[in-house]
Amino acid sequence: MEKGIIQIYYGEGRGKTSAALGNAIKFASVGKSVYVVQFMKGQLNSEFLNRLEPDIKIFRFERRDEGFDELSEEERQEQRQNIQNGLMFAKKALVTGECDVLVLDEILGLVEEDMATADQLVDLLQAKSLYTDIILTGRNAVPEVFDIADNILNIVNEK
């Protein structure tokens, strides 16, 4: 077995989630169990993503149709608890070894939106087993998380 890595796709450009899901499909195609936990995406139309199951399991803990940016402060507070539940689920998956690959989509944005702390993310990542791969996405850099990552890719639009 190969040692697992922590890989980050971040930046203002489009394609971070697509790159992460492409890797998820690649891992699933060789028989690895893959979990994708999406944050701050709202209840997106997931018809296509649901077709990836059972090879790739998709989890969302938010309960609103709107994206996070569109929520009132009261609705954001409600979502905070849902997001904390998602973080606890992700940590449990890592601690118990439920998956070989864990994609944490838009998790970096949780720090900027005060939904989680950098220390929480570091604690989550440190729960990974030696052989688990983790892929994180988000717009902004989180230095504490970047310090422990193996690969960091900055996605930028050139045109």
Protein Blocks (a to p, Z undefined) as FASTA:
>chain_A
ZZddddddedjbehklmmmmmmmmmmmmnopacddddehkbjadfklmmmmpmkbccddf
bfbfbdfklpcfklmmmmmmmmmmmmmmmmmmmmnopafbdcdehklmmmmnopacfklm
mmmmmmpcfklccddddfbdcfklmmmpmbdcddddfZZ
